[in-house]
Amino acid sequence: ALRELGDRDQSAGRADDADDPTAAGALADELVDAMTDRLARRVPWKPGARSLLAELRAAGVPLALVSSSYRRLVDPVLGHLPAGTFATSVAGDEVRRPKPSPEPYVTAAARLGVDPRDCVVLEDSPTGVAAGEAAGAVVVAVPDLNPVGPTPRRPVLSTLSGVRTADLAALVTTARAAGAADGGSAIVAESGSSVTAP
């Protein structure tokens, strides 16, 4: 899809318009439109993510999706899940200060009616980890493209495959204990969703 867009840009003469903000905006819109169409057809889920979401939802844990993506990219993803999987969602274009600011996670917690310090954030990026930690949540990292290192208060998982609610609760307990031991708040982050601790 990107190559096709590039070919169209070249044929339309846009290669010479790199300094033209209108042309750059049009190209950005085309790329987002193409990604929106692709997400409407198929979402590349992290292994284990859907089953963990279903288990947390069945346990009555309120869930929020927190993404740096535009709302128009978030909605097609939500469309691939059972209605009500997430009680709320926060998109990157709906906050004044996106990740790594804590604002997206603070906003999600407020919408859930909980204190961010009582939340678990599953996050896949360093900026998302920073945002979750700054919000005071427990952060469990499940890195995707960029590495995220573990700390006593931040477990890192290579996958969500096989992770159950009880496993997540154990990670949160350990992270909170480490946070109390060093006088700081506990933090857990992962791939774009925020959940209250079970």
N, C-alpha and C positions, 0 to 999 in steps of 0.2 A: 504494500500500500504506500509506503514512504517513497519507494522508487517511482511509482506511478505519479505521485504528487510532484516529485522532483522533475520528472519528465515533462509534466504539464507546465511547471514553472519555467523550465528552460524554453519550451515552445512558445510560451506567452511572453517571453522576453523579460521575465522577472529577475533573472540572474543579474541584470544591470541595475536593478532597483533596490539593492540591498540596503541603501541608506534611506529609502523612502518608507516612513513609518506606516503609511497606508498599505503599501504592498506587503510589508512585514506582518501587519495585523491581519490582512487577508490570508496570508499563508498560514499564520497561527490558527485562524479560524478553520481553515481547510484541514489542518492536522488534527485539531480537536474533534471536528465533525467525523473524520475518518476513524479516530479512536472510539468515539461514541458509538458509531455504527458497529465497529468490531466488538465492543463490550456488550452491545445489545444481543449479539449472536452467541458469544462465548466469553466466559470469565476464566482466566487461568488461576484457579484456587491453589493456595498453599496446601500441600498434603496434610490432611487431618483438620483443616480449618472448619469445614462445613459440619463435620461430626461433633467437634468441640462446641461450636455455636449451638447446634441442636440440643446437645446435652445440657449446656448452661441455660438455654431457654426453657427446657423441660423442668429444670430445677428452680425456675422462677427468678433467675438472676437477671436484673435489668441490664440490657446491652445498648451501647452506643457505638456507632461507627464514626471515627474521627479520621478525616483524610485531608491531605494537602491538595488534592485534586479539585478541579472545578465541580460545582454541583451537577453540571450536565454530564460529567463523567461518573459521578457517584451514583446517580439514579439508575442507570442501566445495571450496575452491579447489584443494587438492592433488588431490582426486578428478578434476579435469578434466585432469590431466597424466599422461603415461605413468608407471607405477610406477617408483620409483627415481630420478625426475628430481632430487629433493632427497634428499641423504643424511640430512639431519636438518632439523627446523624448530623454531623457538622462538616461542611465542606470548606476547603481552603479559601474560597472567594466569599465566604460568609462571616469572616472574622477580620478585624482590623490588623491584627498582628498574627500571621500564621506561624507554624512550627519553624524554628525552635522555641518560639514564645509559648508559655503555658496556656495562653488564651483559648486555643481550640479545646484542650482537655478540661479547663475550668468551665467553659461554656457547656460542654457535654455533661459534666457532673451536675451543673446547676439545672439543666433540663431533666436530668434523672432524679433531681431532688436529693442529691447526696453530696457529701464533702469529698473533694478530690483525693484527700488523704485516705479515704475509705474505698478507693478504686484500684483496680488492677488494669494496667495498660499493656496490651500486647503490641509490640512495635517492631517494624522491620528496618528502620533507617536510623542513622545517628541523629538526624534532626528531630525525628519523632521521639527517640529516647530522651533527648535533652528536654523536649517539651513536656513529656510525661513526668520526668524527674522534677522539673521546675514547678509543675503543678502540685507536687507532693504525693503523687500516686506511687504505688508499687509498680515497677516496670519489669516486664519479662521480655527480653529481646529475642527475636527470631529473625536474624539478619537475612537480607535478600542480596542486594547488589554490593553494598558496602559493609565491611566488617564492623561489629560492635563487640567490644570486650566485656567480659564479666567483671563484676565487683562483688564484694560480700552482700551488697544490697541489690544487685542486679544479676539475676540468673540469665544465662543465654542458652537457648535451645536451637539445635540445628534443624528441627522440624516440629510440627504440631501433630504429626502422625503418631497415634497411640496415646496422646496426651488426653487425660480425662479430667473431670472437675476436681476429683480428689488430688490428682497430681498438681494441678494449678494451685489448689488450696495449700498444699505442702510447701510449694515454692514461695507463696506469699507469706506463710508463717515464718519460714527461714529468713526471708528478706526483711520482714518486720523486726525479727529478733536481732538481726545484724544492725539495723538502723537504730534500735533502742540501745544496743551495746556501744555504739560510737556517738550517741547523742544526737543523731540526725533522724530525719524522717525516712521511712522505708520507701522504696520506689521499685516498680516493675513496669516494663514496657514491651509492646509487641506490635505486630503488623496492622496498625490502623484501627483496632477496635478497643474500646474501653469498657470494662465490666466491673461491677461492684464485686467485692470479694465474697465468695460463697460462705 
